[in-house]
Amino acid sequence: MAKTSHVLLRNHAPRIALPSEEAVVGYEHLPPASVALVGWLGQARIDFVLVGALARQLRGEDGGAGPVAIVPAPYGRNLDRLVRALVALHPRERVPTLAPAGEPAAGQQLRLKPDLLVRPRRLELSLGAYALDIEGRPDAAPSYQSLLYEAVRMQISSATAVEVAAPEDIEFYDHVHRTGVAPQISVARL
């Protein structure tokens, strides 16, 4: 007979599960896996702002398939919760190789620490069938508070609401990902 444990599960990370409820009207086009990943982050009590392909879709742009990309709040407890939740899913570094359709290619398993999440470079993770990008802190990046101030809260399912970055902040992170440097404005006088 199995021994019953009365240990509280408050410190255990939830598992990712596809949403069972109907999508909110207007967001039926969102990939269920992306909605599930965002819902999982919410259940794990992670504070973040959404940037990247899913943010573009929520802002009304067509296409834009890609991993869920977030900028986590940089305070210690939030980063600790994020690391604990990710470690429970055995994250692997995503590698740019050919993988079966719909699945991110996974490299070596990572040993995550909070300071790894706030370095300048983007961290590209594979969580089984899910892909998550954690944006770094490149030079000239907006602060988390600035991102949050300009963000809009959107209810993407009956159980999931998310802060979505402003279009210019989404473009900033896309530019950094494409070029490796922050965008710069130069004025030329003729």
MDTraj code that builds the backbone (N, CA, C; nanometers):
import mdtraj as md
import numpy as np

residues = "MET ALA LYS THR SER HIS VAL LEU LEU ARG ASN HIS ALA PRO ARG ILE ALA LEU PRO SER GLU GLU ALA VAL VAL GLY TYR GLU HIS LEU PRO PRO ALA SER VAL ALA LEU VAL GLY TRP LEU GLY GLN ALA ARG ILE ASP PHE VAL LEU VAL GLY ALA LEU ALA ARG GLN LEU ARG GLY GLU ASP GLY GLY ALA GLY PRO VAL ALA ILE VAL PRO ALA PRO TYR GLY ARG ASN LEU ASP ARG LEU VAL ARG ALA LEU VAL ALA LEU HIS PRO ARG GLU ARG VAL PRO THR LEU ALA PRO ALA GLY GLU PRO ALA ALA GLY GLN GLN LEU ARG LEU LYS PRO ASP LEU LEU VAL ARG PRO ARG ARG LEU GLU LEU SER LEU GLY ALA TYR ALA LEU ASP ILE GLU GLY ARG PRO ASP ALA ALA PRO SER TYR GLN SER LEU LEU TYR GLU ALA VAL ARG MET GLN ILE SER SER ALA THR ALA VAL GLU VAL ALA ALA PRO GLU ASP ILE GLU PHE TYR ASP HIS VAL HIS ARG THR GLY VAL ALA PRO GLN ILE SER VAL ALA ARG LEU".split()
xyz = np.array([
    [0.0846, -0.1172, 0.0000],
    [0.0000, 0.0000, 0.0000],
    [0.0895, 0.1239, 0.0000],
    [0.0539, 0.2197, -0.0830],
    [0.1333, 0.3418, -0.0954],
    [0.1134, 0.4302, 0.0268],
    [0.2205, 0.4925, 0.0656],
    [0.2161, 0.5820, 0.1792],
    [0.1620, 0.7183, 0.1345],
    [0.0677, 0.7727, 0.2077],
    [0.0105, 0.9017, 0.1734],
    [0.0922, 1.0117, 0.2380],
    [0.1181, 1.1148, 0.1603],
    [0.1950, 1.2281, 0.2113],
    [0.1048, 1.3504, 0.2219],
    [0.1214, 1.4229, 0.3300],
    [0.0425, 1.5430, 0.3512],
    [0.1282, 1.6677, 0.3341],
    [0.2321, 1.6571, 0.2539],
    [0.3208, 1.7701, 0.2288],
    [0.2504, 1.8680, 0.1353],
    [0.2589, 1.9946, 0.1678],
    [0.2003, 2.0963, 0.0817],
    [0.2748, 2.1006, -0.0512],
    [0.2018, 2.1198, -0.1588],
    [0.2617, 2.1240, -0.2913],
    [0.2837, 2.2675, -0.3389],
    [0.2801, 2.3630, -0.2497],
    [0.2908, 2.5034, -0.2847],
    [0.4234, 2.5347, -0.3519],
    [0.5305, 2.4665, -0.3199],
    [0.6605, 2.4957, -0.3781],
    [0.6916, 2.4131, -0.5022],
    [0.5974, 2.3307, -0.5449],
    [0.6183, 2.2491, -0.6633],
    [0.5640, 2.3228, -0.7849],
    [0.6392, 2.3205, -0.8932],
    [0.5976, 2.3869, -1.0161],
    [0.4854, 2.3083, -1.0829],
    [0.3882, 2.3797, -1.1402],
    [0.2820, 2.3100, -1.2127],
    [0.3351, 2.2540, -1.3446],
    [0.2614, 2.1633, -1.4030],
    [0.2957, 2.1074, -1.5339],
    [0.2232, 2.1868, -1.6421],
    [0.2786, 2.1865, -1.7624],
    [0.2148, 2.2549, -1.8746],
    [0.1048, 2.1643, -1.9280],
    [-0.0147, 2.2198, -1.9443],
    [-0.1273, 2.1446, -1.9980],
    [-0.1996, 2.2320, -2.0995],
    [-0.2365, 2.1725, -2.2112],
    [-0.3105, 2.2483, -2.3120],
    [-0.4405, 2.2978, -2.2512],
    [-0.4811, 2.4198, -2.2885],
    [-0.6031, 2.4767, -2.2288],
    [-0.7261, 2.3937, -2.2642],
    [-0.8079, 2.3691, -2.1635],
    [-0.9295, 2.2916, -2.1857],
    [-1.0477, 2.3842, -2.2127],
    [-1.0332, 2.5115, -2.1765],
    [-1.1430, 2.6054, -2.1955],
    [-1.1355, 2.6680, -2.3346],
    [-1.2460, 2.7266, -2.3754],
    [-1.2526, 2.7941, -2.5043],
    [-1.1671, 2.9216, -2.5001],
    [-1.1074, 2.9543, -2.6131],
    [-1.0311, 3.0788, -2.6237],
    [-1.1267, 3.1966, -2.6170],
    [-1.0768, 3.3079, -2.5687],
    [-1.1568, 3.4293, -2.5630],
    [-1.1832, 3.4736, -2.7070],
    [-1.3020, 3.5259, -2.7316],
    [-1.3384, 3.5710, -2.8660],
    [-1.2345, 3.6709, -2.9159],
    [-1.1848, 3.6464, -3.0355],
    [-1.0819, 3.7310, -3.0953],
    [-0.9428, 3.6711, -3.0861],
    [-0.9265, 3.5706, -3.0005],
    [-0.7950, 3.5082, -2.9835],
    [-0.7962, 3.3598, -3.0202],
    [-0.8940, 3.3181, -3.0994],
    [-0.9041, 3.1778, -3.1405],
    [-0.7855, 3.1366, -3.2270],
    [-0.7218, 3.2335, -3.2918],
    [-0.6115, 3.2056, -3.3839],
    [-0.4795, 3.1749, -3.3129],
    [-0.4725, 3.1972, -3.1830],
    [-0.3479, 3.1758, -3.1102],
    [-0.3159, 3.0261, -3.1005],
    [-0.1885, 2.9911, -3.1151],
    [-0.1510, 2.8497, -3.1012],
    [-0.1807, 2.7999, -2.9596],
    [-0.2520, 2.6883, -2.9461],
    [-0.2846, 2.6349, -2.8127],
    [-0.1601, 2.6101, -2.7267],
    [-0.0507, 2.5667, -2.7881],
    [0.0722, 2.5413, -2.7122],
    [0.1257, 2.6710, -2.6513],
    [0.1169, 2.7813, -2.7243],
    [0.1644, 2.9098, -2.6722],
    [0.0759, 2.9580, -2.5577],
    [-0.0553, 2.9419, -2.5724],
    [-0.1483, 2.9800, -2.4651],
    [-0.1222, 2.8939, -2.3423],
    [-0.0962, 2.7647, -2.3634],
    [-0.0669, 2.6739, -2.2514],
    [0.0602, 2.7167, -2.1791],
    [0.1633, 2.7550, -2.2531],
    [0.2901, 2.7962, -2.1926],
    [0.2735, 2.9252, -2.1127],
    [0.1995, 3.0204, -2.1667],
    [0.1745, 3.1460, -2.0950],
    [0.0911, 3.1186, -1.9695],
    [-0.0077, 3.0298, -1.9811],
    [-0.0880, 2.9928, -1.8637],
    [-0.0035, 2.9252, -1.7567],
    [0.0892, 2.8409, -1.7992],
    [0.1801, 2.7733, -1.7058],
    [0.2673, 2.8754, -1.6317],
    [0.3184, 2.9748, -1.7039],
    [0.3988, 3.0800, -1.6387],
    [0.3159, 3.1537, -1.5335],
    [0.1901, 3.1789, -1.5659],
    [0.1012, 3.2443, -1.4694],
    [0.0757, 3.1578, -1.3473],
    [0.0534, 3.0279, -1.3683],
    [0.0307, 2.9366, -1.2554],
    [0.1539, 2.9259, -1.1668],
    [0.2714, 2.9401, -1.2268],
    [0.3960, 2.9344, -1.1498],
    [0.4263, 3.0691, -1.0830],
    [0.3370, 3.1647, -1.0983],
    [0.3468, 3.2989, -1.0370],
    [0.4701, 3.3756, -1.0850],
    [0.4995, 3.3654, -1.2149],
    [0.6118, 3.4371, -1.2735],
    [0.5613, 3.5712, -1.3241],
    [0.6290, 3.6797, -1.2864],
    [0.5969, 3.8124, -1.3383],
    [0.6813, 3.8349, -1.4628],
    [0.6162, 3.8708, -1.5740],
    [0.6869, 3.8896, -1.6995],
    [0.6054, 3.9772, -1.7936],
    [0.6724, 4.0258, -1.8975],
    [0.6066, 4.0956, -2.0068],
    [0.6334, 4.0137, -2.1320],
    [0.5290, 3.9929, -2.2102],
    [0.5386, 3.9132, -2.3313],
    [0.5908, 3.9985, -2.4468],
    [0.6923, 3.9474, -2.5167],
    [0.7454, 4.0099, -2.6380],
    [0.7550, 3.8982, -2.7427],
    [0.7928, 3.9283, -2.8651],
    [0.8133, 3.8234, -2.9646],
    [0.6899, 3.7933, -3.0468],
    [0.6893, 3.6737, -3.1078],
    [0.5871, 3.6360, -3.2055],
    [0.4458, 3.6352, -3.1469],
    [0.4291, 3.5785, -3.0284],
    [0.2958, 3.5728, -2.9685],
    [0.2463, 3.7137, -2.9349],
    [0.3357, 3.8000, -2.8876],
    [0.2979, 3.9391, -2.8597],
    [0.2532, 4.0084, -2.9878],
    [0.3222, 3.9826, -3.0982],
    [0.2836, 4.0412, -3.2277],
    [0.1436, 3.9935, -3.2674],
    [0.1172, 3.8639, -3.2487],
    [-0.0153, 3.8113, -3.2818],
    [-0.1229, 3.8759, -3.1949],
    [-0.0949, 3.8927, -3.0678],
    [-0.1918, 3.9551, -2.9779],
    [-0.2153, 4.1019, -3.0123],
    [-0.1143, 4.1659, -3.0683],
    [-0.1260, 4.3059, -3.1105],
    [-0.1913, 4.3193, -3.2478],
    [-0.2305, 4.2050, -3.3090],
    [-0.3063, 4.2096, -3.4325],
    [-0.2275, 4.1889, -3.5599],
    [-0.1000, 4.1530, -3.5513],
    [-0.0215, 4.1284, -3.6712],
    [-0.0459, 3.9870, -3.7207],
    [-0.0439, 3.9705, -3.8520],
    [-0.0619, 3.8378, -3.9121],
    [0.0682, 3.7606, -3.9075],
    [0.0549, 3.6276, -3.9116],
    [0.1740, 3.5417, -3.9159],
    [0.2523, 3.5504, -3.7867],
    [0.3827, 3.5560, -3.8009],
    [0.4680, 3.5724, -3.6834],
    [0.4754, 3.4501, -3.5959],
    [0.4870, 3.3316, -3.6546],
    [0.5010, 3.2113, -3.5734],
    [0.6383, 3.2107, -3.5076],
    [0.6462, 3.1548, -3.3907],
    [0.7729, 3.1455, -3.3206],
    [0.7516, 3.1109, -3.1752],
    [0.8608, 3.1010, -3.1017],
    [0.8492, 3.0646, -2.9594],
    [0.7872, 3.1767, -2.8775],
    [0.7382, 3.1405, -2.7605],
    [0.6918, 3.2406, -2.6642],
    [0.8170, 3.3102, -2.6107],
    [0.8198, 3.4419, -2.6161],
    [0.9353, 3.5186, -2.5689],
    [0.8901, 3.6123, -2.4569],
    [0.9658, 3.6105, -2.3464],
    [0.9291, 3.6912, -2.2302],
    [1.0481, 3.7716, -2.1802],
    [1.0157, 3.8793, -2.1090],
    [1.1134, 3.9532, -2.0299],
    [1.0666, 3.9382, -1.8859],
    [1.1367, 3.8577, -1.8064],
    [1.0917, 3.8363, -1.6675],
    [1.1256, 3.9567, -1.5798],
    [1.0458, 3.9762, -1.4760],
    [1.0778, 4.0790, -1.3781],
    [1.2107, 4.0425, -1.3133],
    [1.3026, 4.1397, -1.2988],
    [1.4391, 4.1064, -1.2569],
    [1.4619, 4.0903, -1.1066],
    [1.3564, 4.0913, -1.0266],
    [1.3802, 4.0787, -0.8832],
    [1.4021, 3.9330, -0.8434],
    [1.4775, 3.9130, -0.7354],
    [1.5265, 3.7822, -0.6933],
    [1.4227, 3.6739, -0.6792],
    [1.3135, 3.7001, -0.6072],
    [1.2132, 3.5953, -0.5847],
    [1.1497, 3.5492, -0.7147],
    [1.1254, 3.6432, -0.8067],
    [1.0664, 3.6075, -0.9349],
    [1.1612, 3.5185, -1.0154],
    [1.2880, 3.5549, -1.0192],
    [1.3863, 3.4743, -1.0923],
    [1.4023, 3.3365, -1.0287],
    [1.3980, 3.3302, -0.8955],
    [1.4052, 3.2005, -0.8271],
    [1.2857, 3.1125, -0.8639],
    [1.1640, 3.1713, -0.8660],
    [1.0440, 3.0951, -0.9042],
    [1.0553, 3.0462, -1.0484],
    [1.1067, 3.1332, -1.1372],
    [1.1208, 3.0952, -1.2770],
    [1.2203, 2.9799, -1.2927],
    [1.3327, 2.9894, -1.2254],
    [1.4314, 2.8817, -1.2319],
    [1.3720, 2.7521, -1.1782],
    [1.3047, 2.7575, -1.0643],
    [1.2454, 2.6375, -1.0039],
    [1.1419, 2.5744, -1.0987],
    [1.0587, 2.6582, -1.1604],
    [0.9567, 2.6069, -1.2525],
    [1.0212, 2.5449, -1.3764],
    [1.1228, 2.6107, -1.4294],
    [1.1899, 2.5585, -1.5485],
    [1.2646, 2.4288, -1.5198],
    [1.3339, 2.4239, -1.4080],
    [1.4115, 2.3040, -1.3729],
    [1.3195, 2.1822, -1.3603],
    [1.1980, 2.2023, -1.3119],
    [1.1032, 2.0917, -1.2989],
    [1.0672, 2.0322, -1.4354],
    [1.0868, 2.1097, -1.5425],
    [1.0550, 2.0625, -1.6780],
    [1.1781, 2.0189, -1.7557],
    [1.2930, 2.0158, -1.6897],
    [1.4185, 1.9718, -1.7517],
    [1.4491, 2.0482, -1.8806],
    [1.4760, 2.1781, -1.8697],
    [1.4975, 2.2599, -1.9904],
    [1.6248, 2.2208, -2.0640],
    [1.6180, 2.2343, -2.1936],
    [1.7338, 2.2113, -2.2790],
    [1.7525, 2.3347, -2.3662],
    [1.8762, 2.3582, -2.4032],
    [1.9043, 2.4685, -2.4928],
    [1.8523, 2.4314, -2.6314],
    [1.7798, 2.5243, -2.6942],
    [1.7297, 2.5000, -2.8288],
    [1.8432, 2.5196, -2.9279],
    [1.8539, 2.4308, -3.0216],
    [1.9606, 2.4393, -3.1213],
    [1.8989, 2.4521, -3.2597],
    [1.9657, 2.5236, -3.3484],
    [1.9096, 2.5461, -3.4827],
    [1.9357, 2.4292, -3.5782],
    [1.8777, 2.3146, -3.5495],
    [1.8900, 2.1984, -3.6374],
    [1.7514, 2.1567, -3.6819],
    [1.7469, 2.0666, -3.7735],
    [1.6175, 2.0182, -3.8196],
    [1.5577, 1.9256, -3.7145],
    [1.4346, 1.9528, -3.6802],
    [1.3637, 1.8709, -3.5822],
    [1.2311, 1.8287, -3.6441],
    [1.1652, 1.7276, -3.5859],
    [1.0337, 1.6898, -3.6372],
    [0.9399, 1.8101, -3.6359],
    [0.8502, 1.8140, -3.7305],
    [0.7582, 1.9274, -3.7442],
    [0.6868, 1.9553, -3.6131],
    [0.6869, 2.0815, -3.5742],
    [0.6153, 2.1237, -3.4541],
    [0.6913, 2.1088, -3.3246],
    [0.8100, 2.0514, -3.3278],
    [0.8870, 2.0339, -3.2045],
    [1.0176, 2.1108, -3.2128],
    [1.0535, 2.1833, -3.1070],
    [1.1816, 2.2527, -3.1077],
    [1.2966, 2.1535, -3.0920],
    [1.4055, 2.1795, -3.1627],
    [1.5230, 2.0925, -3.1513],
    [1.5900, 2.1185, -3.0171],
    [1.6214, 2.0138, -2.9438],
    [1.6772, 2.0288, -2.8100],
    [1.8230, 1.9883, -2.8073],
    [1.9024, 2.0678, -2.7400],
    [2.0439, 2.0392, -2.7213],
    [2.0668, 1.9841, -2.5824],
    [2.1751, 2.0274, -2.5217],
    [2.2101, 1.9747, -2.3897],
    [2.1223, 2.0347, -2.2801],
    [2.1039, 1.9577, -2.1741],
    [2.0258, 2.0048, -2.0608],
    [2.1025, 2.1163, -1.9901],
    [2.0310, 2.2166, -1.9450],
    [2.0931, 2.3335, -1.8830],
    [2.0867, 2.3258, -1.7316],
    [2.1869, 2.3810, -1.6686],
    [2.1853, 2.4002, -1.5229],
    [2.1557, 2.5472, -1.5010],
    [2.0297, 2.5761, -1.4760],
    [1.9861, 2.7143, -1.4659],
    [2.0139, 2.7735, -1.3288],
    [2.0477, 2.9016, -1.3302],
    [2.0641, 2.9814, -1.2100],
    [2.0017, 3.1174, -1.2397],
    [1.9546, 3.1888, -1.1387],
    [1.8909, 3.3183, -1.1640],
    [1.9781, 3.4168, -1.2427],
    [2.1092, 3.4194, -1.2174],
    [2.1933, 3.5161, -1.2878],
    [2.2059, 3.4842, -1.4368],
    [2.1789, 3.3608, -1.4761],
    [2.1813, 3.3239, -1.6175],
    [2.0651, 3.3887, -1.6927],
    [1.9583, 3.4224, -1.6206],
    [1.8387, 3.4782, -1.6827],
    [1.8480, 3.6289, -1.7064],
    [1.9466, 3.6948, -1.6506],
    [1.9566, 3.8405, -1.6658],
    [2.0838, 3.8846, -1.7369],
    [2.1472, 3.7936, -1.8063],
    [2.2656, 3.8305, -1.8840],
    [2.2193, 3.9018, -2.0124],
    [2.3113, 3.9621, -2.0878],
    [2.2697, 4.0381, -2.2065],
    [2.2096, 3.9543, -2.3197],
    [2.2438, 3.8283, -2.3292],
    [2.2006, 3.7443, -2.4407],
    [2.0681, 3.6735, -2.4141],
    [1.9921, 3.6497, -2.5199],
    [1.8666, 3.5746, -2.5126],
    [1.8960, 3.4283, -2.4795],
    [1.8130, 3.3690, -2.3954],
    [1.8241, 3.2279, -2.3600],
    [1.7111, 3.1546, -2.4316],
    [1.7464, 3.0642, -2.5227],
    [1.6473, 2.9921, -2.6016],
    [1.6333, 2.8511, -2.5464],
    [1.5142, 2.8217, -2.4923],
    [1.4909, 2.6954, -2.4229],
    [1.3914, 2.6069, -2.4958],
    [1.4119, 2.4773, -2.4818],
    [1.3169, 2.3772, -2.5254],
    [1.2654, 2.3086, -2.3996],
    [1.1341, 2.3091, -2.3823],
    [1.0704, 2.2448, -2.2671],
    [0.9826, 2.1318, -2.3202],
    [1.0448, 2.0267, -2.3688],
    [0.9702, 1.9202, -2.4342],
    [0.9189, 1.9712, -2.5675],
    [0.7868, 1.9741, -2.5836],
    [0.7256, 2.0202, -2.7086],
    [0.7071, 2.1718, -2.7121],
    [0.7494, 2.2423, -2.6099],
    [0.7296, 2.3866, -2.6005],
    [0.8619, 2.4610, -2.6159],
    [0.8548, 2.5797, -2.6766],
    [0.9735, 2.6630, -2.6944],
    [0.9529, 2.7942, -2.6194],
    [1.0516, 2.8321, -2.5385],
    [1.0450, 2.9546, -2.4594],
    [1.1757, 3.0309, -2.4749],
    [1.1644, 3.1595, -2.5073],
    [1.2805, 3.2472, -2.5119],
    [1.2724, 3.3429, -2.3939],
    [1.3820, 3.3518, -2.3200],
    [1.3909, 3.4487, -2.2101],
    [1.4866, 3.5556, -2.2569],
    [1.4315, 3.6743, -2.2781],
    [1.5120, 3.7839, -2.3309],
    [1.6129, 3.8291, -2.2274],
    [1.7319, 3.8595, -2.2748],
    [1.8369, 3.9090, -2.1876],
    [1.8236, 4.0584, -2.1644],
    [1.9279, 4.1163, -2.1121],
    [1.9320, 4.2606, -2.0853],
    [2.0415, 4.3236, -2.1707],
    [2.0191, 4.3375, -2.3037],
    [2.1220, 4.3988, -2.3879],
    [2.1367, 4.5474, -2.3559],
    [2.2467, 4.6055, -2.4018],
    [2.2666, 4.7497, -2.3833],
    [2.1497, 4.8254, -2.4444],
    [2.1107, 4.9319, -2.3802],
    [2.0033, 5.0212, -2.4247],
    [1.8650, 4.9576, -2.4184],
    [1.8521, 4.8417, -2.3562],
    [1.7210, 4.7775, -2.3432],
    [1.6356, 4.8562, -2.2449],
    [1.5053, 4.8637, -2.2717],
    [1.4184, 4.9308, -2.1750],
    [1.4161, 4.8531, -2.0436],
    [1.4020, 4.9223, -1.9345],
    [1.3937, 4.8543, -1.8055],
    [1.2623, 4.7761, -1.7982],
    [1.2573, 4.6816, -1.7082],
    [1.1356, 4.6039, -1.6911],
    [1.0191, 4.6967, -1.6542],
    [1.0460, 4.7943, -1.5691],
    [0.9401, 4.8878, -1.5285],
    [0.8868, 4.9664, -1.6472],
    [0.9762, 5.0067, -1.7386],
    [0.9324, 5.0779, -1.8592],
    [0.8472, 4.9874, -1.9474],
    [0.8914, 4.8627, -1.9639],
    [0.8130, 4.7672, -2.0423],
    [0.6740, 4.7492, -1.9832],
    [0.6694, 4.7317, -1.8523],
    [0.5432, 4.7085, -1.7831],
    [0.4525, 4.8305, -1.7928],
    [0.5097, 4.9499, -1.7825],
    [0.4322, 5.0741, -1.7899],
    [0.3643, 5.0886, -1.9259],
    [0.4340, 5.0499, -2.0321],
    [0.3814, 5.0639, -2.1680],
    [0.2996, 4.9426, -2.2118],
    [0.3026, 4.8335, -2.1356],
    [0.2339, 4.7098, -2.1728],
    [0.0833, 4.7220, -2.1558],
    [0.0122, 4.6331, -2.2247],
    [-0.1328, 4.6230, -2.2150],
    [-0.1660, 4.4836, -2.1641],
    [-0.2572, 4.4756, -2.0672],
    [-0.2989, 4.3452, -2.0141],
    [-0.4098, 4.2911, -2.1029],
    [-0.3904, 4.1660, -2.1518],
    [-0.4888, 4.1028, -2.2390],
    [-0.5306, 3.9691, -2.1810],
    [-0.6593, 3.9423, -2.1850],
    [-0.7162, 3.8167, -2.1370],
    [-0.7241, 3.7219, -2.2557],
    [-0.6328, 3.6216, -2.2640],
    [-0.6261, 3.5354, -2.3819],
    [-0.7037, 3.4049, -2.3668],
    [-0.7417, 3.3728, -2.2450],
    [-0.8323, 3.2601, -2.2202],
    [-0.9054, 3.2909, -2.0911],
    [-1.0021, 3.2083, -2.0574],
    [-1.0798, 3.2384, -1.9367],
    [-0.9936, 3.2381, -1.8113],
    [-0.8812, 3.1662, -1.8132],
    [-0.7956, 3.1560, -1.6950],
    [-0.6626, 3.2290, -1.7097],
    [-0.6352, 3.2895, -1.8258],
    [-0.5018, 3.3449, -1.8501],
    [-0.5072, 3.4872, -1.9012],
    [-0.4435, 3.5761, -1.8267],
    [-0.4227, 3.7145, -1.8701],
    [-0.2729, 3.7377, -1.8755],
    [-0.2289, 3.8236, -1.9667],
    [-0.0860, 3.8439, -1.9859],
    [-0.0585, 3.9904, -2.0191],
    [0.0566, 4.0389, -1.9725],
    [0.1023, 4.1739, -2.0062],
    [0.1754, 4.1647, -2.1395],
    [0.1297, 4.2400, -2.2389],
    [0.1881, 4.2373, -2.3730],
    [0.2591, 4.3694, -2.3971],
    [0.3860, 4.3612, -2.4357],
    [0.4687, 4.4799, -2.4548],
    [0.4136, 4.5690, -2.5669],
    [0.4530, 4.6944, -2.5622],
    [0.4172, 4.7911, -2.6664],
    [0.4856, 4.7514, -2.7972],
    [0.4269, 4.7884, -2.9112],
    [0.4860, 4.7507, -3.0410],
    [0.6324, 4.7921, -3.0568],
    [0.6690, 4.9094, -3.0093],
    [0.8091, 4.9527, -3.0237],
    [0.9039, 4.8691, -2.9381],
    [0.8562, 4.8186, -2.8246],
    [0.9400, 4.7318, -2.7406],
    [0.9531, 4.5922, -2.8023],
    [0.8452, 4.5439, -2.8628],
    [0.8505, 4.4160, -2.9334],
    [0.9517, 4.4263, -3.0470],
    [0.9465, 4.5361, -3.1210],
    [1.0394, 4.5565, -3.2324],
    [1.1834, 4.5678, -3.1834],
    [1.2045, 4.6311, -3.0685],
    [1.3395, 4.6433, -3.0117],
    [1.4008, 4.5037, -2.9929],
    [1.3282, 4.4135, -2.9271],
    [1.3816, 4.2799, -2.9011],
    [1.3976, 4.1991, -3.0298],
    [1.3074, 4.2170, -3.1259],
    [1.3241, 4.1501, -3.2550],
    [1.4502, 4.1987, -3.3255],
    [1.4743, 4.3290, -3.3209],
    [1.5940, 4.3853, -3.3843],
    [1.7206, 4.3302, -3.3181],
    [1.7226, 4.3265, -3.1870],
    [1.8394, 4.2729, -3.1153],
    [1.8606, 4.1266, -3.1523],
    [1.7522, 4.0509, -3.1641],
    [1.7657, 3.9092, -3.1996],
    [1.8198, 3.8926, -3.3422],
    [1.7716, 3.9744, -3.4347],
    [1.8170, 3.9650, -3.5744],
    [1.9601, 4.0100, -3.5933],
    [1.9995, 4.1203, -3.5280],
    [2.1290, 4.1831, -3.5565],
    [2.2333, 4.1634, -3.4477],
    [2.1893, 4.1378, -3.3257],
    [2.2835, 4.1227, -3.2151],
    [2.3167, 4.2532, -3.1451],
    [2.2650, 4.3647, -3.1950],
    [2.2898, 4.4957, -3.1327],
    [2.1589, 4.5721, -3.1193],
    [2.1565, 4.6648, -3.0246],
    [2.0399, 4.7477, -3.0045],
    [2.0249, 4.8471, -3.1204],
    [1.9012, 4.8797, -3.1594],
    [1.8841, 4.9768, -3.2657],
    [1.9346, 5.1148, -3.2222],
    [1.9908, 5.1865, -3.3182],
    [2.0412, 5.3213, -3.2893],
    [1.9840, 5.4178, -3.3910],
    [1.9545, 5.5351, -3.3437],
    [1.9037, 5.6398, -3.4322],
    [2.0185, 5.7369, -3.4542],
    [2.0447, 5.7649, -3.5810],
    [2.1473, 5.8647, -3.6119],
    [2.0848, 5.9741, -3.6959],
    [2.1257, 6.0954, -3.6701],
    [2.0739, 6.2106, -3.7409],
    [2.1850, 6.2636, -3.8295],
    [2.1537, 6.2749, -3.9576],
    [2.2525, 6.3286, -4.0524],
    [2.2050, 6.4656, -4.0972],
    [2.2935, 6.5582, -4.0962],
    [2.2587, 6.6940, -4.1425],
    [2.3116, 6.7113, -4.2835],
    [2.2266, 6.7657, -4.3669],
    [2.2670, 6.7889, -4.5063],
    [2.2983, 6.9346, -4.5311],
])
top = md.Topology()
chain = top.add_chain()
for i, resn in enumerate(residues, 1):
    res = top.add_residue(resn, chain, resSeq=i)
    for name in ("N", "CA", "C"):
        top.add_atom(name, md.element.get_by_symbol(name[0]), res)
traj = md.Trajectory(xyz[None], top)
